[in-house]
Amino acid sequence: MRILGIESSCDETAASVVSRATEDGPLRLESTVVASQGDLHAATGGVVPEVAARAHLAALVPVVRRALADAECGWDDLDAIAVTAGPGLPGALLIGFNAARGLAYARDLPLIPVDHIEGHVAANWLPTEAGQTAEVQPELPALALVVSGGHSELLLMEEHGSFQRLGGTRDDAAGEAFDKVARLLDLPYPGGPPISKLAATATVRKTRLPRAWLRGSDDFSFSGLKTAVANLVASPDAPPPAEIAWAFEESVCDVLAKKAARAAEREGVASLLVAGGVAANRRLRERIREESPVPVHIPPPSLCTDNGAMIAAAAFRHLDDAIPAETEIDIFSTAVRKAAVKRAARTA
């Protein structure tokens, strides 16, 4: 079976062809194409939704055509089209969602709406690069730590396609905090890579920034850390920017890694999955592996950021949810997952 996945939830226009030889077999990544808008939004220091939507409109058809060409795949070789339905920026979502519906309608293919966050988690079942078939399959139940520009969540995954939200950010997501701190340090957008690069050059590593542990919950908070960095930068005896970047990165990674490891141990899971754009951070990958009591699975950096392959991968878990393209259905711009009642009561 072969699925074309389309992703346009924020500032990457992406398409990918993913296949599976048998019903329960490993996934094969046949192509993955991403048109990033990073340079387009650098001047504003963040994504401008209307600008992002227009860029998706211009990039989507060329990206889909290249994904099919790279996979040496024709429309008749596809069995379904999967597309991100949310969460994400409404205007950006609409471009990819309606394009996928139009393609599915024109080619008489079933349409599979996919949750963007589930897509990030599903990237852990993909091989490391195009032309390969996945060799390692994470064991369930698993704990998923999803960290990106808009999301920081801990999800319990007991079976494919089923999630219980244990906790999430109460304010800034981890990636959002990286972007805001980068601006404070006069670094370019997106903030994650330049902060990590600058932190690696720190020769003095004494500064310690606060960690919001939020005891008794699986939630995260990074707004106080951002404020602490702002105050430190403005102080007359501020340490060098490299040391501030190092201290900030250490604080974020310490909290994410330890809270994820503790939740994994408490829930008795078989594996810990890390996903989302921030999962590409080298220091976070190190800290997660140091702290975790169970095997850790993290996609390669190219599959941590938004891509169409993760959407197609998630769609294989929802083949029964495929619908005719003409079905009345809409995007959902905000996450619909809720914290599990039993855990909310226990940690209150």
C-alpha positions, 0 to 999 in steps of 0.5 A, a space after each residue: 500500500 502506498 500513501 501520499 502525505 501532505 503537511 502545511 500546518 505552519 511554515 513548511 510545505 511538505 509532501 512524501 510517499 510512504 509505502 508498506 508491503 504487508 498489513 503489519 509490515 515496516 514502513 518504507 520511505 520512498 520520498 520526502 520533499 520539504 519547502 521551508 519558509 524560514 528565510 521568509 519569516 526571518 525579518 519578522 522573527 516569527 511566522 506571519 500566518 497570512 504570509 505563510 498561507 500564501 507561500 504554501 499556495 505557491 509551493 504546494 503543487 511543485 512539492 507534490 510533483 517532486 515527491 511523486 517524481 522522487 518516488 518514481 510514483 504515478 497517481 495510479 500507484 497511490 492508494 490514499 492521500 493523507 493530510 494534516 487536519 490540525 492543529 496548526 495555523 488556520 490559513 496554512 492548514 486550509 491550503 494543504 487540506 483543500 489541496 489534498 481534498 481536490 487531488 483525492 477527488 480528482 483521482 478518486 482516492 480516499 482521504 485520510 485526515 491526520 492529527 499533526 502531533 500524532 504525525 510527529 510521534 509516528 515519525 519514530 516508525 520511519 526509516 532514517 532516509 528515503 529509499 530505506 525500510 524501517 528496521 527498528 519498531 518501538 515497543 508499546 506502550 510508549 511515552 511520547 514527548 512532543 516538543 516543537 514551536 507550538 507544543 510541549 506535551 507528554 502523551 501515553 500511547 498504549 496502542 497505535 492511534 490512541 493517546 492519553 495526554 498526561 501533561 503539556 505546557 502551561 505557557 510557552 512551548 519549548 520551541 517558542 522559548 528558544 525563538 524568544 530567547 534567540 531574539 533576546 540574544 540577537 540571534 536569527 529565527 528560528 532560534 533553536 539551531 543558532 542557540 545550540 550552536 552558540 551554546 557549544 562555544 561557551 568556554 565558561 559554564 557557571 551560570 544557572 537559570 531556573 527550572 520550573 518543575 511544577 511538582 505533582 504534575 506532568 506539565 511544563 512552563 518556560 515563560 519564567 525561564 524566558 523572563 530570567 534570561 531577559 533580566 540576565 541580558 539586561 543586567 550590567 554584569 551579564 555573562 557572555 551571550 554564549 554562556 547565557 545560551 548554554 545555561 538556557 539550553 541546559 535548563 530546557 533540556 534538563 526539565 524535559 528529559 527528567 520529567 519525561 524519564 520520571 513519567 516513563 518510569 511511573 507509567 511502566 512503558 516499554 519505550 520513550 519516543 521523542 518527536 517535534 522540531 526541538 527533538 532535533 536539538 543535540 543536547 536534548 537527545 543526549 539528556 533524554 538518553 542519559 535519563 531514560 529508564 527505557 529504550 529511547 527512539 528519536 527520528 533523525 533531525 530531518 524527520 523531527 521538523 514538519 514533513 509529509 512522511 510523518 503524516 503518511 506514517 500516521 495515516 497507516 494507523 487510520 486506514 479505517 478512518 479514510 473518507 471520500 474527498 467530498 465528505 463534509 469535514 473541516 480543519 481543527 486549528 487547536 489541539 483536541 487532546 485532553 488530559 486523562 481524568 484518572 491522572 489529572 485526579 491523581 496529580 491534583 
